[in-house]
Amino acid sequence: MSTLAAPVLPDEVHSQQQHLSYLSLKEFYVYQRTVSGHARQVKLLAQAVAHQLQQTEEEVYLLGLAALMHDLGKIAIPPALLNKPGPLTEQEWIVMRLHPVIGASLLEKAGGTWSSVAPAVLAHHERWDGDGYPYRLAGEEIPLHARILAVADSYAAMTELRPYRTAISPAEARTEIRRGIGRAYDPRVAEAFLALCSRHDQGASVHLSSIFAADEQHIYI
């Protein structure tokens, strides 16, 4: 992957980025593990799907790192936006949509294994139909790990309470994933995810943290 160009940041994001140099990647990692339960859920779901798709153990490991770091760029987004109880304005969405670029840039600068997961972090909000962000990639232009993260991230987000909306049930979230096949999501990835849900389905009341409990022995990191 070529070096990412530094994003042009609005003033409020730039002011947050001034503090990033004081944080090590280890601290970013701890942040994701301890502060963001969402990242842990995405990791669990994504790695289970990767096994379903017969990814190698190394690929599953790297996907786990990408899942933990997929929202890393949000450390540069003003908390008022992240925790806003209502809909974001158009200008606020411009700021929010920078987080994949910021996160990927930080990982590339860290080098080593971190840089190898930057493409998945960069593209996890791209859509199969090309209507995502930040670069409107489509289909297999989107890295496979990013396509897996898109499904896992969407499902986890839908079933979690957020400041701007209530959570929906696992069954409702699965319906939304199915509706997005071929539009938001890679059909092969989404079908693999839904197949896992069916295998472990115990009813609509089952929480996502228990859906893949039988596969947890395969989860790394």
N, CA and C of each residue as an Amber inpcrd file, in Angstrom:
protein
   663
   0.8470000  -1.1990000   0.0000000   0.0000000   0.0000000   0.0000000
   0.8720000   1.2340000   0.0000000   0.5310000   2.1940000  -0.8550000
   1.3200000   3.4100000  -0.9130000   1.0570000   4.2700000   0.3110000
   2.0010000   5.1390000   0.5980000   1.8540000   6.0140000   1.7510000
   0.6390000   6.9070000   1.5760000  -0.1650000   7.0120000   2.6410000
  -1.3730000   7.8120000   2.5790000  -1.0330000   9.2910000   2.6710000
  -1.7040000  10.0860000   1.8730000  -1.5340000  11.5290000   1.9720000
  -2.1570000  12.0200000   3.2690000  -1.5270000  12.9870000   3.8880000
  -2.0740000  13.5430000   5.1300000  -3.4020000  14.2070000   4.8300000
  -4.4580000  13.8760000   5.5900000  -5.7640000  14.4650000   5.3080000
  -5.7950000  15.9460000   5.6480000  -6.6080000  16.6790000   4.9180000
  -6.8340000  18.0870000   5.2430000  -7.9230000  18.1280000   6.3020000
  -7.5720000  18.5360000   7.5070000  -8.4760000  18.4290000   8.6340000
  -9.1310000  19.7610000   8.9690000 -10.4220000  19.7370000   9.3030000
 -11.0420000  20.9400000   9.8550000 -10.3400000  21.3480000  11.1410000
 -10.4710000  22.6140000  11.5420000  -9.7440000  23.1430000  12.6920000
  -9.9920000  22.3410000  13.9570000 -11.2630000  21.9220000  14.1880000
 -11.5590000  21.2410000  15.4420000 -10.8800000  19.8770000  15.5180000
 -10.6900000  19.2220000  14.3640000  -9.9850000  17.9390000  14.3500000
  -8.4920000  18.1700000  14.4980000  -7.9650000  19.1870000  13.8100000
  -6.5420000  19.4810000  13.8890000  -6.1320000  19.7610000  15.3340000
  -6.9740000  20.4480000  16.0860000  -6.6390000  20.7570000  17.4780000
  -6.5490000  19.4990000  18.3150000  -7.3690000  18.5050000  17.9850000
  -7.2940000  17.2290000  18.6980000  -6.0190000  16.4830000  18.3010000
  -5.6400000  16.5610000  17.0230000  -4.4790000  15.8110000  16.5540000
  -3.1800000  16.2980000  17.1720000  -3.1490000  17.5410000  17.6390000
  -1.9420000  18.0620000  18.2590000  -1.5300000  17.2410000  19.4750000
  -2.4890000  16.5360000  20.0570000  -2.2090000  15.7570000  21.2600000
  -1.8050000  14.3150000  20.9440000  -1.9520000  13.8970000  19.6660000
  -1.7170000  12.4950000  19.3450000  -0.2580000  12.0980000  19.5000000
   0.6760000  13.0510000  19.3120000   2.0870000  12.7140000  19.3980000
   2.4910000  12.2790000  20.7960000   1.6460000  12.5490000  21.7980000
   1.9670000  12.1890000  23.1700000   1.4870000  10.7760000  23.5030000
   0.8140000  10.1290000  22.5440000   0.2890000   8.7970000  22.7790000
   1.0540000   7.7890000  21.9420000   1.4370000   6.6860000  22.5370000
   2.1020000   5.6200000  21.7970000   1.0450000   4.6960000  21.2130000
   1.4430000   3.8640000  20.2240000   0.5050000   2.8900000  19.6800000
   0.0740000   1.9070000  20.7610000   0.9400000   1.6360000  21.7240000
   0.5380000   0.7660000  22.8290000  -0.6350000   1.3840000  23.5720000
  -0.5860000   2.6820000  23.7670000  -1.6790000   3.3610000  24.4560000
  -2.9490000   3.3630000  23.6170000  -2.7770000   3.4770000  22.2770000
  -3.9480000   3.3870000  21.4170000  -4.5730000   1.9960000  21.5620000
  -3.7260000   0.9840000  21.5890000  -4.1770000  -0.4010000  21.7000000
  -4.9280000  -0.6000000  23.0140000  -4.3480000  -0.1000000  24.1160000
  -5.0020000  -0.1980000  25.4160000  -6.3370000   0.5420000  25.3880000
  -6.3480000   1.6740000  24.7230000  -7.5900000   2.4580000  24.5900000
  -8.6880000   1.6140000  23.9660000  -8.3530000   0.9540000  22.8830000
  -9.3580000   0.1500000  22.2080000  -9.7940000  -1.0480000  23.0510000
  -8.8610000  -1.6530000  23.7530000  -9.1950000  -2.8390000  24.5370000
 -10.0040000  -2.5100000  25.7800000  -9.7160000  -1.3710000  26.4210000
 -10.3430000  -1.0680000  27.6970000 -11.5160000  -0.1120000  27.5820000
 -11.4550000   0.8230000  26.6460000 -12.4970000   1.8270000  26.5220000
 -13.5770000   1.3880000  25.5510000 -13.1920000   0.7510000  24.4770000
 -14.1550000   0.4270000  23.4370000 -14.5300000  -1.0490000  23.4600000
 -15.6150000  -1.3610000  24.1760000 -16.1450000  -2.7140000  24.1160000
 -16.6200000  -3.0350000  22.7110000 -17.0050000  -2.0170000  21.9700000
 -17.4320000  -2.2110000  20.5850000 -16.3320000  -2.8560000  19.7540000
 -15.0860000  -2.4020000  19.9280000 -13.9780000  -2.9670000  19.1500000
 -13.7960000  -4.4440000  19.4600000 -13.9640000  -4.8210000  20.7240000
 -13.8530000  -6.2330000  21.1080000 -14.9490000  -7.0710000  20.4380000
 -16.1750000  -6.5220000  20.3950000 -17.2550000  -7.2520000  19.7540000
 -17.0050000  -7.4020000  18.2580000 -16.5170000  -6.3480000  17.6300000
 -16.2250000  -6.4140000  16.1930000 -15.1450000  -7.4490000  15.9250000
 -14.1350000  -7.4870000  16.7550000 -13.0540000  -8.4680000  16.6120000
 -13.5960000  -9.9000000  16.7030000 -14.4240000 -10.1610000  17.6900000
 -14.9920000 -11.4920000  17.8770000 -15.7920000 -11.9220000  16.6600000
 -16.6470000 -11.0440000  16.1820000 -17.4810000 -11.3600000  15.0300000
 -16.6540000 -11.5120000  13.7590000 -15.7460000 -10.5850000  13.5350000
 -14.9600000 -10.6020000  12.2990000 -14.0910000 -11.8490000  12.2040000
 -13.4460000 -12.2360000  13.3030000 -12.5890000 -13.4180000  13.2510000
 -13.3940000 -14.6920000  13.0560000 -14.6110000 -14.7410000  13.6040000
 -15.4580000 -15.9070000  13.3670000 -15.8200000 -16.0130000  11.8870000
 -16.1240000 -14.8800000  11.2640000 -16.4280000 -14.8780000   9.8310000
 -15.1970000 -15.2780000   9.0210000 -14.0360000 -14.7950000   9.4280000
 -12.8000000 -15.1490000   8.7210000 -12.5630000 -16.6510000   8.7360000
 -12.8230000 -17.2970000   9.8630000 -12.6990000 -18.7580000   9.9210000
 -13.7170000 -19.4160000   8.9920000 -14.9190000 -18.8750000   8.9530000
 -15.9460000 -19.4100000   8.0570000 -15.4930000 -19.3140000   6.6040000
 -14.7440000 -18.2800000   6.2830000 -14.2320000 -18.0800000   4.9270000
 -12.8940000 -18.7690000   4.6980000 -12.4570000 -19.5620000   5.6690000
 -11.2380000 -20.3630000   5.5760000  -9.9840000 -19.5070000   5.3950000
  -9.9470000 -18.3910000   6.0980000  -8.7410000 -17.5800000   6.1430000
  -7.6610000 -18.3140000   6.9490000  -6.4020000 -18.0330000   6.6610000
  -5.3100000 -18.6450000   7.4110000  -5.2470000 -18.0590000   8.8190000
  -4.5220000 -18.7470000   9.6980000  -4.3910000 -18.2470000  11.0640000
  -3.7200000 -16.8730000  11.0930000  -2.7520000 -16.6490000  10.2230000
  -2.1090000 -15.3350000  10.1650000  -3.1000000 -14.2670000   9.7310000
  -3.9330000 -14.5970000   8.7380000  -4.9290000 -13.6320000   8.2770000
  -5.9510000 -13.3240000   9.3650000  -6.3450000 -14.3520000  10.1050000
  -7.2930000 -14.1510000  11.2070000  -6.6830000 -13.2560000  12.2820000
  -5.4030000 -13.4870000  12.5640000  -4.6930000 -12.6600000  13.5450000
  -4.6590000 -11.1980000  13.1170000  -4.2900000 -10.9500000  11.8720000
  -4.2160000  -9.5770000  11.3730000  -5.5950000  -8.9190000  11.3390000
  -6.6090000  -9.6840000  10.9910000  -7.9670000  -9.1410000  11.0070000
  -8.3590000  -8.7420000  12.4270000  -7.9300000  -9.5240000  13.4130000
  -8.2080000  -9.1670000  14.7940000  -7.5870000  -7.8450000  15.1850000
  -6.3460000  -7.6270000  14.7430000  -5.6980000  -6.3330000  15.0070000
  -6.4620000  -5.1950000  14.3350000  -6.8650000  -5.4230000  13.0770000
  -7.6060000  -4.3890000  12.3580000  -8.9280000  -4.0800000  13.0520000
  -9.5920000  -5.1240000  13.5450000 -10.8670000  -4.9100000  14.2380000
 -10.6810000  -4.0830000  15.5040000  -9.6530000  -4.3910000  16.2620000
  -9.3970000  -3.6310000  17.4830000  -9.0750000  -2.1760000  17.1860000
  -8.4680000  -1.9340000  16.0300000  -8.0310000  -0.5940000  15.6870000
  -8.9220000   0.1160000  14.6720000 -10.0450000  -0.4660000  14.3210000
 -10.8100000   0.0950000  13.1960000 -11.3170000   1.5080000  13.4760000
 -11.5520000   1.8390000  14.7180000 -12.0170000   3.1880000  15.0620000
 -10.9280000   4.0290000  15.7230000  -9.6800000   3.6460000  15.5350000
  -8.5730000   4.3740000  16.1460000  -8.6190000   5.8620000  15.8270000
  -8.9830000   6.1990000  14.6030000  -9.0050000   7.5950000  14.1920000
  -9.9820000   8.4550000  14.9780000 -10.9040000   7.8250000  15.6830000
 -11.8740000   8.5970000  16.4630000 -11.2410000   9.3010000  17.6600000
 -10.0000000   8.9490000  18.0010000  -9.3500000   9.6830000  19.0800000
  -9.0520000  11.1150000  18.6630000  -9.1350000  11.3920000  17.3470000
  -8.9100000  12.7500000  16.8560000 -10.2140000  13.4780000  16.5630000
 -11.3440000  12.8070000  16.7810000 -12.6470000  13.4230000  16.5350000
 -13.1560000  14.0430000  17.8370000 -13.6350000  15.2710000  17.8010000
 -14.1370000  15.9150000  19.0190000 -15.1740000  15.0520000  19.7360000
 -15.0360000  14.8560000  21.0480000 -16.0060000  14.0490000  21.8000000
 -17.4430000  14.5260000  21.6440000 -17.6400000  15.8110000  21.4470000
 -19.0000000  16.3330000  21.2850000 -19.6870000  15.7170000  20.0670000
 -18.9130000  15.3870000  19.0390000 -19.4810000  14.7350000  17.8620000
 -19.7360000  13.2600000  18.1380000 -18.7730000  12.5990000  18.7660000
 -18.9100000  11.1710000  19.0370000 -20.0910000  10.8750000  19.9470000
 -20.4000000  11.7960000  20.8440000 -21.4410000  11.5630000  21.8510000
 -22.6910000  12.4060000  21.6220000 -22.8110000  12.9860000  20.4450000
 -23.9620000  13.8290000  20.1620000 -25.2460000  13.0010000  20.1910000
 -26.2540000  13.4270000  20.9600000 -27.4750000  12.6300000  21.0850000
 -28.3880000  12.6740000  19.8690000 -28.1920000  13.6350000  18.9760000
 -29.0420000  13.7370000  17.7980000 -28.2780000  13.5150000  16.5190000
 -28.9510000  13.6670000  15.3770000 -28.3000000  13.4740000  14.0850000
 -27.1680000  14.4820000  13.8600000 -26.1410000  14.0520000  13.1340000
 -25.0370000  14.9480000  12.7950000 -25.4320000  15.8450000  11.6280000
 -24.9030000  17.0590000  11.6260000 -25.0910000  17.9560000  10.4910000
 -24.1820000  17.5100000   9.3460000 -24.3820000  18.1070000   8.1800000
 -23.5310000  17.7650000   7.0290000 -22.0600000  18.0510000   7.3300000
 -21.7710000  19.1900000   7.9570000 -20.3930000  19.5290000   8.2930000
 -19.8250000  18.5700000   9.3270000 -20.6460000  18.1490000  10.2830000
 -20.1880000  17.2010000  11.3000000 -19.8950000  15.8400000  10.6860000
 -20.6710000  15.4500000   9.6790000 -20.3990000  14.1910000   9.0000000
 -19.0740000  14.2520000   8.2330000 -18.7600000  15.4080000   7.6810000
 -17.4720000  15.5620000   6.9960000 -16.3370000  15.2680000   7.9720000
 -16.4630000  15.7850000   9.1770000 -15.4500000  15.5430000  10.2050000
 -15.4330000  14.0690000  10.6030000 -16.5970000  13.4890000  10.8790000
 -16.6810000  12.1060000  11.3370000 -16.0970000  11.1390000  10.3050000
 -16.3260000  11.4390000   9.0300000 -15.8750000  10.5270000   7.9740000
 -14.3630000  10.5640000   7.7560000 -13.6810000  11.4180000   8.4810000
 -12.2200000  11.4320000   8.4200000 -11.5920000  10.3400000   9.2730000
 -12.3460000   9.7270000  10.1780000 -11.6970000   8.8330000  11.1430000
 -11.0140000   7.6130000  10.5240000 -11.5130000   7.0250000   9.4200000
 -10.7380000   5.9230000   8.8310000  -9.3950000   6.3760000   8.2740000
  -9.3630000   7.5630000   7.6690000  -8.1230000   8.0900000   7.1010000
  -7.1170000   8.3940000   8.2070000  -7.5870000   9.0110000   9.2820000
  -6.7050000   9.3320000  10.4040000  -6.1560000   8.0570000  11.0330000
  -7.0260000   7.0910000  11.2860000  -6.5890000   5.8400000  11.8960000
  -5.5800000   5.0970000  11.0390000  -5.8550000   4.9950000   9.7300000
  -4.9290000   4.3130000   8.8260000  -3.5920000   5.0320000   8.7570000
  -3.6190000   6.3600000   8.7540000  -2.3810000   7.1340000   8.7060000
  -1.5250000   6.8840000   9.9440000  -2.1520000   6.8370000  11.1030000
  -1.4250000   6.5600000  12.3420000  -0.7960000   5.1680000  12.3200000
  -1.5360000   4.1980000  11.8050000  -1.0200000   2.8300000  11.7470000
   0.1390000   2.7240000  10.7560000   0.0390000   3.3920000   9.6170000
   1.1390000   3.3800000   8.6480000   2.3960000   4.0050000   9.2380000
   2.2160000   5.0940000   9.9630000   3.3660000   5.7510000  10.5790000
   4.0040000   4.8670000  11.6450000   3.2170000   4.0310000  12.3060000
   3.7550000   3.1210000  13.3200000   4.6210000   2.0380000  12.6950000
   4.3190000   1.6770000  11.4560000   5.1360000   0.7060000  10.7300000
   4.9140000  -0.7230000  11.1700000   5.7040000  -1.6180000  10.6150000
   5.6470000  -3.0260000  10.9710000   4.2810000  -3.6440000  10.7210000
   3.8620000  -4.4910000  11.6480000   2.5710000  -5.1640000  11.5340000
   1.4240000  -4.1750000  11.4840000   1.5570000  -3.0730000  12.2200000
   0.4840000  -2.0820000  12.2350000   0.1920000  -1.5600000  10.8340000
   1.2220000  -1.3010000  10.0500000   0.9900000  -0.7600000   8.7130000
   0.2800000  -1.7680000   7.8200000   0.4470000  -3.0540000   8.1060000
  -0.1980000  -4.0700000   7.2780000  -1.7030000  -4.1420000   7.4900000
  -2.1950000  -3.6180000   8.6110000  -3.6430000  -3.6260000   8.8350000
  -4.2760000  -2.2820000   8.4750000  -3.4450000  -1.3030000   8.0900000
  -3.9730000   0.0120000   7.7320000  -4.9900000  -0.0310000   6.5840000
  -4.7850000  -0.8420000   5.5210000  -5.7740000  -0.8500000   4.4320000
  -7.1740000  -1.2480000   4.8920000  -7.2650000  -2.2100000   5.8070000
  -8.5810000  -2.6270000   6.3050000  -9.2300000  -1.5290000   7.1270000
  -8.4300000  -0.8640000   7.9580000  -8.9510000   0.2470000   8.7610000
  -9.4140000   1.3820000   7.8490000  -8.6290000   1.6850000   6.8280000
  -8.9540000   2.7670000   5.9010000 -10.2830000   2.5310000   5.1950000
 -10.5510000   1.2790000   4.8440000 -11.6770000   0.9780000   3.9540000
 -12.8830000   0.3560000   4.6530000 -12.9290000   0.3280000   5.9800000
 -14.0050000  -0.4120000   6.6360000 -15.3770000   0.2580000   6.5230000
 -15.4330000   1.5010000   6.0460000 -16.7200000   2.1480000   5.7880000
 -17.0210000   2.2650000   4.2930000 -16.2420000   1.6140000   3.4610000
 -16.5920000   1.5210000   2.0430000 -17.7670000   0.5510000   1.8930000
 -18.5040000   0.7060000   0.8140000 -19.6600000  -0.1460000   0.5420000
 -19.4580000  -0.9380000  -0.7480000 -20.0370000  -2.1010000  -0.8090000
 -19.9230000  -2.9630000  -1.9750000 -20.3840000  -2.2470000  -3.2470000
 -21.4120000  -1.3660000  -3.1180000 -21.9440000  -0.6810000  -4.2990000
 -21.1980000   0.6080000  -4.6340000 -20.1370000   0.9240000  -3.8880000
 -19.3350000   2.1110000  -4.1830000 -19.8370000   3.3900000  -3.5620000
 -20.8130000   3.3000000  -2.6650000 -21.4040000   4.4930000  -2.0800000
 -20.9090000   4.7500000  -0.6530000 -19.7290000   4.2090000  -0.3150000
 -19.1870000   4.4030000   1.0300000 -18.1470000   5.4970000   1.0730000
 -17.3310000   5.4520000   2.1180000 -16.2750000   6.4710000   2.2630000
 -15.0430000   5.8320000   2.8980000 -13.8450000   6.4350000   2.7340000
 -13.5840000   7.7890000   2.2310000 -13.3700000   7.8870000   0.7180000
 -13.1500000   6.7760000  -0.0050000 -12.7570000   6.8540000  -1.4060000
 -13.7560000   6.2350000  -2.3800000 -14.9340000   5.8490000  -1.8840000
 -15.9820000   5.2860000  -2.7380000 -15.4830000   4.1080000  -3.5590000
 -14.7220000   3.2410000  -2.9140000 -14.3170000   1.9910000  -3.5490000
 -15.5390000   1.0950000  -3.6950000 -15.4760000   0.1530000  -4.6280000
 -16.6070000  -0.7340000  -4.8720000 -16.1320000  -2.1640000  -5.0610000
 -16.9920000  -3.1130000  -4.7040000 -16.7230000  -4.5220000  -4.9520000
 -15.3830000  -4.9660000  -4.4050000 -14.6630000  -5.7050000  -5.2380000
 -13.3970000  -6.2710000  -4.7900000 -12.2510000  -5.2690000  -4.8040000
 -12.5330000  -4.0130000  -5.1500000 -11.5470000  -2.9540000  -4.9080000
 -11.3300000  -2.7830000  -3.3990000 -12.3340000  -3.1330000  -2.6420000
 -12.2710000  -3.0190000  -1.1860000 -11.5350000  -4.2390000  -0.6410000
 -10.5020000  -4.0620000   0.2000000  -9.8040000  -5.2180000   0.7650000
 -10.7740000  -6.1570000   1.4750000 -10.5220000  -7.4560000   1.3700000
 -11.4170000  -8.4410000   1.9740000 -11.6100000  -8.1910000   3.4630000
 -10.5300000  -7.8890000   4.1790000 -10.6740000  -7.6620000   5.6150000
 -11.5610000  -6.4610000   5.9120000 -11.5280000  -5.4590000   5.0650000
 -12.4150000  -4.3120000   5.2440000 -13.8650000  -4.7170000   4.9950000
 -14.0880000  -5.6110000   4.0290000 -15.4460000  -6.0820000   3.7590000
 -15.9910000  -6.8990000   4.9310000 -15.1180000  -7.6610000   5.5650000
 -15.5320000  -8.4080000   6.7580000 -15.8340000  -7.4510000   7.9040000
 -14.9570000  -6.4710000   8.0990000 -15.1800000  -5.4880000   9.1590000
 -16.4830000  -4.7260000   8.9510000 -16.8210000  -4.4330000   7.7040000
 -18.0510000  -3.6900000   7.4290000 -19.2720000  -4.4160000   7.9750000
 -19.3280000  -5.7190000   7.7800000 -20.4520000  -6.5100000   8.2810000
 -20.4110000  -6.5920000   9.8060000 -19.2500000  -6.9390000  10.3480000
 -19.1300000  -7.0950000  11.8010000 -19.3810000  -5.7790000  12.5320000
 -18.8430000  -4.6900000  12.0010000 -19.0160000  -3.3790000  12.6110000
 -20.4820000  -2.9530000  12.5640000 -21.1340000  -3.1660000  11.4480000
 -22.5460000  -2.7940000  11.3180000 -23.4130000  -3.5660000  12.3010000
 -23.2080000  -4.8670000  12.3650000 -24.0160000  -5.6900000  13.2650000
 -23.7950000  -5.2710000  14.7170000 -22.5310000  -5.1170000  15.1000000
 -22.2370000  -4.7220000  16.4780000 -22.8500000  -3.3700000  16.8020000
 -22.7130000  -2.4180000  15.8840000 -23.2510000  -1.0710000  16.1220000
 -24.7670000  -1.0950000  16.2530000 -25.4310000  -1.8560000  15.4020000
 -26.8950000  -1.8900000  15.4380000 -27.4280000  -2.4710000  16.7340000
 -26.6980000  -3.4090000  17.3320000 -27.1840000  -4.0880000  18.5400000
 -26.6710000  -3.4430000  19.8250000 -25.9850000  -2.3030000  19.6930000
 -25.4860000  -1.5670000  20.8480000 -26.2470000  -0.2560000  21.0210000
 -26.4750000   0.1400000  22.2560000 -27.0910000   1.4310000  22.5450000
 -26.1140000   2.5420000  22.1900000 -26.5770000   3.5250000  21.4690000
 -25.7640000   4.6680000  21.0900000 -26.4370000   5.9440000  21.5950000
 -25.6790000   7.0390000  21.7430000 -26.2740000   8.2850000  22.2470000
 -27.4300000   8.7840000  21.3820000 -27.4020000   8.4620000  20.0860000
 -28.3890000   8.9900000  19.1540000 -29.5040000   8.0190000  18.8000000
 -29.4680000   6.7800000  19.3480000 -30.5460000   5.8420000  19.0610000
 -30.4760000   4.6490000  19.9990000 -31.5720000   3.9080000  20.0760000
 -31.6170000   2.7010000  20.8900000 -31.0610000   1.5230000  20.0850000
 -30.7200000   0.4680000  20.7850000 -30.2430000  -0.7460000  20.1220000
 -31.4270000  -1.4990000  19.5220000 -31.1450000  -2.2770000  18.4740000
 -32.1580000  -3.1850000  17.9390000 -31.7630000  -4.6120000  18.2950000
 -32.6830000  -5.5290000  18.1470000 -32.4280000  -6.9150000  18.5360000
 -31.4950000  -7.5940000  17.5350000 -30.8470000  -8.6690000  17.9730000
 -30.0120000  -9.4250000  17.0270000 -30.7780000  -9.8770000  15.7870000
 -32.0280000 -10.3080000  15.9600000 -32.8080000 -10.7540000  14.8040000
 -33.0470000  -9.6020000  13.8340000 -33.3650000  -8.4250000  14.3650000
 -33.5680000  -7.2560000  13.5100000 -32.2780000  -6.8580000  12.8080000
 -31.1670000  -6.9620000  13.5250000 -29.8770000  -6.6140000  12.9220000
 -29.5330000  -7.5790000  11.7910000 -29.8260000  -8.8580000  11.9740000
 -29.5650000  -9.8250000  10.9070000 -30.4170000  -9.5050000   9.6750000
 -31.6590000  -9.0690000   9.9130000 -32.5190000  -8.6780000   8.7910000
 -31.9160000  -7.5070000   8.0310000 -31.3630000  -6.5460000   8.7470000
 -30.7440000  -5.3950000   8.1020000 -29.5040000  -5.7980000   7.3080000
 -28.7170000  -6.7190000   7.8630000 -27.5400000  -7.2100000   7.1250000
 -27.9920000  -7.8730000   5.8260000 -29.0410000  -8.6860000   5.9130000
 -29.5290000  -9.3670000   4.7110000 -30.0190000  -8.3610000   3.6710000
 -30.6910000  -7.3150000   4.1140000 -31.1680000  -6.2840000   3.1910000
 -30.0160000  -5.5630000   2.4910000 -28.8740000  -5.5090000   3.1610000
 -27.7330000  -4.7920000   2.5990000 -26.8530000  -5.6090000   1.6860000
 -27.1620000  -6.8930000   1.5170000 -26.3490000  -7.7500000   0.6550000
 -26.3610000  -7.2250000  -0.7850000 -25.1670000  -7.0670000  -1.3440000
 -25.0470000  -6.5760000  -2.7050000 -25.0930000  -5.0680000  -2.8210000
 -25.4250000  -4.4010000  -1.7350000 -25.4250000  -2.9330000  -1.7100000
 -24.3460000  -2.4570000  -0.7380000 -24.6120000  -2.6150000   0.5440000
 -23.6130000  -2.2220000   1.5360000 -22.5420000  -3.2920000   1.7050000
 -22.9210000  -4.5540000   1.5560000 -22.0460000  -5.6530000   1.9530000
 -21.7190000  -6.6170000   0.8180000 -20.5070000  -7.1420000   0.8680000
 -20.0730000  -8.2200000  -0.0240000 -21.0010000  -9.4100000   0.1910000
 -21.6790000  -9.9100000  -0.8440000 -22.5980000 -11.0320000  -0.6570000
 -21.9490000 -12.2480000   0.0020000 -20.7340000 -12.5910000  -0.3940000
 -20.0770000 -13.7720000   0.1710000 -19.8180000 -13.5950000   1.6570000
 -19.3730000 -12.4170000   2.0550000 -19.0740000 -12.1530000   3.4620000
 -20.3570000 -12.1230000   4.2840000 -21.3590000 -11.4260000   3.7870000
 -22.6100000 -11.3150000   4.5290000 -23.2820000 -12.6780000   4.6860000
 -23.2620000 -13.4730000   3.6390000 -23.8620000 -14.8100000   3.7330000
 -23.0970000 -15.6850000   4.7220000 -21.7770000 -15.5610000   4.7640000
 -20.9910000 -16.3170000   5.7400000 -21.3630000 -15.8970000   7.1550000
 -21.5200000 -14.6070000   7.3690000 -21.9180000 -14.1090000   8.6780000
 -23.2920000 -14.6480000   9.0740000 -24.2400000 -14.5680000   8.1590000
 -25.5950000 -15.0300000   8.4580000 -25.6430000 -16.5350000   8.6740000
 -24.7840000 -17.2800000   7.9790000 -24.7140000 -18.7210000   8.1830000
 -24.2450000 -19.0380000   9.5950000 -23.2780000 -18.2720000  10.0860000
 -22.8230000 -18.4580000  11.4680000 -23.9330000 -18.1300000  12.4480000
 -24.6670000 -17.0660000  12.1760000 -25.7830000 -16.7060000  13.0500000
 -26.8110000 -17.8280000  13.0940000 -27.1100000 -18.3970000  11.9480000
 -28.0870000 -19.4870000  11.8910000 -27.6010000 -20.7010000  12.6650000
 -26.3060000 -20.9800000  12.5560000 -25.7460000 -22.1400000  13.2430000
 -25.8730000 -22.0150000  14.7470000 -25.7000000 -20.8040000  15.2450000
 -25.7100000 -20.5860000  16.6900000 -26.9820000 -19.9120000  17.1800000
 -27.9710000 -19.8260000  16.2930000 -29.1910000 -19.1050000  16.6500000
 -29.9340000 -19.8200000  17.7720000 -30.2340000 -19.0320000  18.8170000
 -31.0000000 -19.5630000  19.9490000 -32.2350000 -18.7040000  20.1910000
 -32.6160000 -17.9140000  19.1920000 -33.7750000 -17.0470000  19.3360000
 -33.3910000 -15.5920000  19.3100000 -34.3610000 -14.7500000  19.1110000
 -34.1180000 -13.3240000  18.9430000 -33.5570000 -12.6620000  20.1780000
 -33.6900000 -13.3010000  21.3510000 -33.2220000 -12.6820000  22.5870000
 -31.7380000 -12.8850000  22.8310000 -31.0880000 -13.6860000  22.0100000
 -29.6680000 -13.9570000  22.1930000 -28.8600000 -12.7060000  21.8740000
 -27.9640000 -12.3090000  22.7690000 -27.1260000 -11.1290000  22.5570000
 -25.9360000 -11.5030000  21.6960000 -25.4250000 -10.5450000  20.9640000
 -24.3360000 -10.8320000  20.0240000 -23.1220000 -11.4230000  20.7070000
 -22.8760000 -11.0960000  21.9890000 -21.6890000 -11.6000000  22.6780000
 -21.7360000 -13.1070000  22.8610000 -22.9350000 -13.6840000  22.7860000
 -23.0470000 -15.1330000  22.9710000 -23.2440000 -15.8840000  21.6700000
 -23.5080000 -15.1780000  20.5800000 -23.8250000 -15.8450000  19.3180000
 -22.6760000 -16.7220000  18.8480000 -21.4360000 -16.2180000  19.0180000
 -20.2860000 -16.9450000  18.5130000 -19.4670000 -17.5780000  19.6360000
 -20.1050000 -17.8320000  20.7760000 -19.3720000 -18.3860000  21.9120000
 -18.7020000 -19.7080000  21.5630000 -19.3600000 -20.5020000  20.7260000
 -18.7960000 -21.7960000  20.3580000 -17.5310000 -21.6710000  19.5420000
 -17.3100000 -20.4940000  18.9270000 -16.1270000 -20.3000000  18.1060000
 -15.0170000 -19.5600000  18.8380000 -15.2140000 -19.2280000  20.1240000
 -14.2650000 -18.3560000  20.8010000 -12.8970000 -18.9940000  20.9430000
 -12.8290000 -20.3410000  20.9190000 -11.5130000 -20.9630000  21.0180000
 -10.6260000 -20.5930000  19.8320000 -11.2290000 -20.0930000  18.7620000
 -10.4570000 -19.7180000  17.5730000 -10.0060000 -18.2660000  17.5760000
 -10.4360000 -17.4880000  18.5840000 -10.1880000 -16.0600000  18.5690000
  -8.8260000 -15.7530000  19.2120000  -8.0690000 -14.9270000  18.5510000
  -6.7100000 -14.6250000  18.9860000  -6.5570000 -13.1610000  19.3680000
  -5.4450000 -12.8500000  20.0220000  -4.9950000 -11.5290000  20.4660000
  -5.5060000 -11.2730000  21.8840000
